[in-house]
Amino acid sequence: MWFAIIAQDHPGSLDKRLAARPEHLERLNKMQEEGRLLLAGPFPAIESENPGPAGFTGSMIVAEFASLADAEAWAGADPYVAAGVYAEVSVKPFRKTLP
C-alpha cells in the first residue's frame, strides 16, 4: 500500500538539512530503483523553487510499504530525523486516485 510521510522541519534547520541531504537522497534513490517511490520533495518556506536562506518547512514522501509499521520504521530512520531537521513526522495510508 502507498503511505504518505509528511514531516515538519524545526525552524532554522537549513544547515542540518543540507548536511544530511546526500544520505537522505540515497535512501530515496534506492526506493525509486525498487519501484516503490511515487513522489518526494520538500516544502519551500517561500514561493520559490530555490528558496535560498529561507529554507524549507518540511517534506513529503509517498512510497509503497508492506504495512503502516514498516512505513513508520522507515520514516523514523530517516537521516533528517537523526540530524534534528524534522520536528514532527506523520505517516498515513494514501490511496492514489489520479492520474
C-alpha positions in Angstrom: 0.0 0.0 0.0 1.0 3.6 -0.5 1.8 5.7 2.5 2.3 9.5 2.8 5.1 10.6 5.1 4.7 14.2 6.0 7.4 15.9 8.0 7.7 19.4 9.6 11.2 21.0 9.9 12.5 22.6 13.1 12.8 26.3 12.4 16.4 27.3 11.4 17.4 23.8 10.4 18.5 24.5 6.9 22.2 23.8 7.6 21.4 20.5 9.2 19.1 19.7 6.2 21.9 20.4 3.7 24.4 18.4 5.6 22.1 15.3 5.8 20.7 15.6 2.3 23.1 13.2 0.5 22.2 10.3 2.8 18.5 11.2 2.7 18.6 11.2 -1.1 20.5 7.9 -1.2 17.6 6.2 0.6 15.0 7.8 -1.7 17.0 6.8 -4.8 17.2 3.2 -3.5 13.4 3.2 -3.0 12.9 4.6 -6.5 15.1 1.9 -8.0 12.9 -0.7 -6.3 9.8 0.9 -7.9 8.4 1.9 -4.5 8.6 5.7 -4.7 5.6 7.7 -6.1 6.9 11.2 -5.2 9.2 13.0 -2.8 10.1 16.6 -2.2 10.4 19.5 0.3 8.1 22.3 1.1 9.9 25.6 0.3 9.4 28.3 3.0 8.7 30.8 0.3 7.1 30.7 -3.1 10.2 29.7 -5.0 11.8 26.6 -6.5 15.1 27.6 -4.8 14.2 29.4 -1.5 17.9 30.1 -0.6 18.4 31.0 3.0 14.6 31.0 3.7 15.0 27.2 3.5 12.2 24.7 3.8 9.3 24.0 6.2 9.2 20.2 5.8 8.9 17.4 3.3 6.5 14.9 1.8 7.2 11.4 0.6 4.7 9.0 -0.9 6.0 5.5 -1.1 4.9 1.9 -1.0 5.4 -0.2 2.1 4.0 -3.6 3.3 2.4 -2.0 6.4 2.0 1.1 8.4 4.5 -0.2 10.9 7.1 -0.6 8.1 6.4 2.9 6.8 6.8 4.4 10.3 10.0 2.5 10.9 11.5 3.7 7.6 10.4 7.3 8.3 11.9 7.1 11.8 15.2 6.0 10.4 15.5 9.0 8.0 18.8 10.9 8.2 16.8 14.1 8.6 15.4 12.7 11.9 18.8 11.7 13.1 20.2 15.2 12.2 17.5 17.0 14.0 15.9 18.5 10.9 12.4 17.1 11.4 10.4 18.3 14.4 7.5 16.1 13.6 6.8 13.2 11.3 3.4 11.7 10.5 2.7 8.6 8.4 -0.7 8.0 6.8 -2.1 5.4 4.4 -2.5 7.0 0.9 -4.8 6.0 -1.9 -3.6 7.2 -5.3 -6.6 8.2 -7.4 -5.2 10.4 -10.2 -3.5 10.5 -12.5 
